[in-house]
Amino acid sequence: MSYDARTLVTFKVFSNLAGTVWTKASLWKMMGTLLLIALTVAACIAVMVKDPAKLNVARFQRISSFLEVVVGLLLGFFLSSSMQRWYSCTNGFLELFDAIRGLHMQLNAMGVSKEKVQLCLRYCVVSAHCLNHDLTASPMTPEDAAEYLASCWADLTVEKEAETRSAHVVIHQWVRSLRDIAWEDKSTSMARLLPGETDVLKNIVDPAQTLWVWITSLLTRMSADGEIPPMPTPTYGRIISMAEQAYVGIRAVRASIRVQPPYVHVQMMAALVNNIVNAISIGLTSGVTLSLVLARAEVGFFKSKVQSEDLSHGLQDLAVGMILCSVGPFLYQALLEVAVCIAQPFAIAGKGVAPGRIPTEKLLQHLEKDLKDIEFMSTNLPWWNQAYFKNK
């Protein structure tokens, strides 16, 4: 996502190929297959047609030209829907992150104890990480997804040695460690869970949104304890509305991923974009032209009489056919690859990152950095003391 848009209007656009569709092996594999089909058809025509001058290949080009109109319509609709889906997922994540930042600002403004603020934000950040992990695992096979999620839970969980102590001691010791390390060291993530919390969340189908049950319950507990305004007040309603905003953001991302374009549409579009008809058409044109050239030169068994005018028309048809039946299909296939990449905003391409993937890891890093900066500013007020809603 980090690129200089100014280079798009210069010739550097042809040299900067990293992360583009032109480096995808599937695109060149498909074009190689179509080229092989065209060469096979050309060889068959060159061998089987005895009088190539009587074969009018322009009629086959009309069929391919008609199909290009249909393919362009279907492909344009699919690309547009894929872009809308990509932006819906991105906006859902940004809505979730904005709600977390706003919640942090509200709790700090009312002087809630650091322990409660950090506990609440820990659950918020873990929810965002869980959403990212679940969506990343969604396009994987069940075996790979289970292995990936198991490693993610292991990364989120604190060391097992803490289980030997009482839960009360574990929580307070972990909070002190979080305050000393996670909130001061910007390279350390605050997305951590106690072993008991992990055991509960593993049994949940969607821990990302279910975690907000704990968060809203914690906010209600703060209200009952007098750390934030009571439930009937507008301020409490504003705080709960931020939690609802985060929940809506998660649901928006889920809905965008789970609802895909109808398969009957995308299957027909993919079948037409493969451009087998265009490959056959260029193969016929190439075969006829090759037969005319060989017959004109009287090579081998090509002894039919060919006028120079027929040969000229054949070469012209070949040149036009090569442009219409190769450049067009190549661009359509490239656009299909782009649309498929955008339609999978959380896919991982082998050991790298898929070209259409939303940079959720970078967004999560920025979120945690912003939360730590807010916490640092709230503990370093210049000329006044922190106000507290609850008298201490």
N, C-alpha and C positions, 0 to 999 in steps of 0.2 A: 504493500500500500504506500510505501515511501518512495516516491519518484518525482522527478522534476518535470512538470507539465510543459515547460518551455522547450524541452528537447523534442516534443512531439511535432513541432512545426519546423524542425531542421532535418538534415539528412542523417542525424544520429539515430533516428527512429528505425533505420534499416540495419544498424550495427548493434544496437542494444536488444539482443534477442533473449536474454535471461528472463525467465518467467512468462514467456509469450507462448502462443499456440504453435509457433513455428518450430519449437524444440520438442514437441510431443511426438513420440515414436508412433502412436496409433494413427496420426494423420498421415505420415509418410508410408506407413504400412498399408493403409487403405488405398492411397494413390498408387503404390506399387502393384497392388492387386488389380486395380482397374487398368493399369498399363499392361499387365500381363494378359488380361482378357482382350484388350484391344489388339495386341500383337498376335494372339491366337486367332482371332477373327480375321485379321489382315492376312495371315498365312493361309488360312482356309480359302479365303476369297481368291487369293493369287493363284492357288493351285487348282481350284475347282471351276472358276469362271473362264470359259474359253474365249468369249468375246466381251471384254470388259467395257468397251465403248458403248454398248447397249444398256448398261446398268446405270440407272439414274439414282445416285446416292443422295441427291438433294432432298428426296422425299423422307429419308430417314432423319435428316437434320431437322426437318419440320417437327417430327415427333419429339425430339429432344428439346427443341425450342419451346414447345407447348408445355412440357413437363417442368421446365425451368421456371415458368410463371407460377405453377402450382407449388413448387418447392419453395420459391421465394416467399409466397404468402404464408405457408405453414411455418417456415423457419423464422420469419419475422415475428409471428405471434409467439412462438416458443421462446425466442430470445428476449422479447419484451416481458413475458411472464417470469422468466428466470431472473431478470434484473429486478423486477418488483419484489420477488421473493427474497433476493439477496439484501435489498435495502430494508425489507421488513424485519429480517433477522438482525441486521445491524442496528436498526432503530430500537428493537426490543432490548438488545444488550445495553445500548446507551441509556435507555429509559431506566433500566435496572441500576446502572452505575450512578445516574443522577439522583435516584431515590436514596441510595446509600450515602452519597455525599451530603444530601440535604438532611438526612436523619442524623448524621454526625454533627452537622452544624447546629441543629436544634438542641441536641443533648448537651453539647458544649456550652451553648448560650445560657442554659438553665443551670449550669454548674453541677451536673450529675457526676457522681463519683467516678474516678478514672477506671476503677475496677469494673463497674457496670457498663461504662461506655465501651471499654475494650472487649468485654464479653459480648455485647450486642454486635459490635462491628466484626468480631471474629466470626460469628454465625453468618453475618451478611456476606463477608468475603468468601467463606466456605460455600455458601449457596451459589455464588457466582462461579466458583471453581467447579462445583458439582455439575452445574448446567453445561459448562464448557466440556467437561469430561464425558457426560452423557451424549452430547451432540457429536463429539468426535468419534465416539464408539458406535454411533447409530449406523453408519454405512459399512462397518466391518462385519465379518462373519461372526456367528455366535461364539465360536471358540476364541477368536482374536479379541472380540469385545470383552469377554469374560476375563481374559488375561490382562488386557489393558486396564479395565476398571479395578481389578485386584491390585495392580501396581499403583494406581492413583490413590486408592484407599490407604495403602501402605505409606505413601508419601504424605498424606494428610494427617496421619495418626502420629501422636507423640510416642516416645520410647515406651516399651512394655514394662520397664522396671518400675514405672510409677504405679502399677497396679498393686504392688505390695503394700502401699501406704493407704491410709483412709482417704475416702473421696474428698473430704473437706480439706485435708492437707494437700492433696494433689492439686485441687483447683487453685488454692491460694499460692502454692509454689509455682504453678504454671503461669499464673497471672503475673507474678513478680518477674519470672523469666521473660515473659512476653514484653513487659514494660521495659526491661533492661536491654533486650536484644531486638525483638521484632519491631518495636516502635522506634528504636533509635538507629538500627542498622537497615538502611533502605534496600540492601541486597537480600534481606531475610523476609520471607513471606509470613504474613500473619494468619494465613489459612491453615490452621492446625486444629485437630480434634483430639479429645481424650479417648482412650480405648473404649470406655463405656458408651460414649457418644457415637463412636464409629459403629459399634455393635447394633445400636438402635437404628442408625441411618441405613445400614446395609440391608435391612429388611423392608425398606421403603422403595416403592417403584420409582418415584420421582422425588429424590431428597432435596433437589434444588428449590422446589416450591414448598415442600412440606416443612423445610427448616424455618420458614417464616411463621409457622405456628409457634415455635419456640420464641422467635423474636417478638411477635405481638404479645405473647404471654409475659415475656420479660418486661416489655413496655408497660403492660397493665400492672405488673408487680411494682414497677417504679412509681406508677401513679398511686397505687394503694399505699405505698410507703411515704408518699409525699415528696419524692424527688423530682417529679414533674407534675404539672397541674392535674387535678382530678378529672375523671371521665366526663362529666357534664360540660366541661369548658371547651371553647373553640380551639385552644392550643393543643389539647389532647387529641381532638379530632384531626387537627392538621398533622400531628405526628403519625397517627394511625393511617391517614390518607397517603403518607409517603410509603408506608409499608404496603398499602394496597397498590400504589403505583409500581413498586418493585414486583409485586405479584403479577400485575397486568403485563409488565415487560416480559417476564418469564413465560407467561401463557402465550404472548404474541410470537415469541421465538418458537415455542413448541408447535403452535398452529401453522406457522409458515413452513416448518420442516415436515410435519406429518402430512399436510395436504399438498399433493403434487398434481401436475397436469394429468388429465385422463390418459391412461396408457394407450387407448385406441387411437388417440391423436398423435402422441409422440412416436408410436411404433410405425404408423403410416408415414410420418414425416421422415424418420430415420431410414426407412426402406427406400423412399424416393431420393433422399440426399445421397445415397450410395452411388447413384448415377451409373448403374449398369447399362442402361439404355444409351447413355452418352458414350460409354466405352465401346459398346457394340457399333454405334454410329461411326465413331472415328476409326474403328477397326475396318468397317466396310469401306470407308473413304480411302484409307491407307492401302487396303488390299487392291482396290480398283486402280488406284494411281500406280501402285507397284507393278500391277499387271500391264498397264499401258506403257510404262517405262521399259519393262523387259521385252514387251512385244515390239516396241519401236526399235529397240536395239537388237531384236531377233536373237535373244539369249535362250539357249536350251530349247524347250518345246514351245516357247512363246513365239509362234510364227505368224499370228494373225496380222492382217494389215491394219495399221493404226495411223490415222491422219495426224499431222502436227497440231491441228486445231483441237482434236480430241485430247491429245496429250497436254496441251496448254490448259484446257478446261479442267482436266483432271488435277493438274498441279494447283490450279486456283482453288478448286474444291478442297484439296488437301490442306492448303494454307488456311482457308477460312474455317474448315472443320477443326483444325488443330487449335485455333484460337477459341472458337465457340465451345468445343467439347472438352477442352482441357483446362482453360483458365476459369471458366464458370464453375464446373464441378469442383475444382480445387478450392475456390473461394467458399462455395457452399459447404464443403466438408470442413473447412477451417472454422466457419461460423458455427457449425454444429458442435465442433469440439469446444469452442468458446462458450456456447450456451450450456453444454453439459457441465463444464467446469463451474460456471456461475450457479447452476442449479444445485451444486453440491458444495455449499459454503463451509462445510466442516470436514471435508474429506482430506485424507492424508495420502500423498503420492509416494509410496515406498518409504524411504528414509528422509525424503524431503517434504516440502509443503506444496499442496496442490495450488495451481495458479489462481483459482477462484476462491480460496479459503479466506474467511474473515479473520483478521489478525487479532483473535481474542486474547492470546497470550500477552501481546503488547498492550492491549486495552486493560487487561487485569493488572499488569505492572504499573500502568499510569494511575489506575484506581488506588492501589495500595500506596503509591508514592503521594498522591493527593491526600489520602487519609492521614498519613504520617506527617505531612507538612501542616495539615490543619491541627493535629495534636500538638505539634511543636509550637505553633503560633499561640495556641490556647494556654500553654504553660509558660509562655514568655511574653506576658503582657507588659507594655512599656511603662505606663504611669498610674495604672489603676489596679485594684484588686478584683479578682473574679467574683461576680455576683452569684448567689445561690438561691434557687427557688425554695429549697429546704434549709432552714436555719441550722447552722452547725455550731 
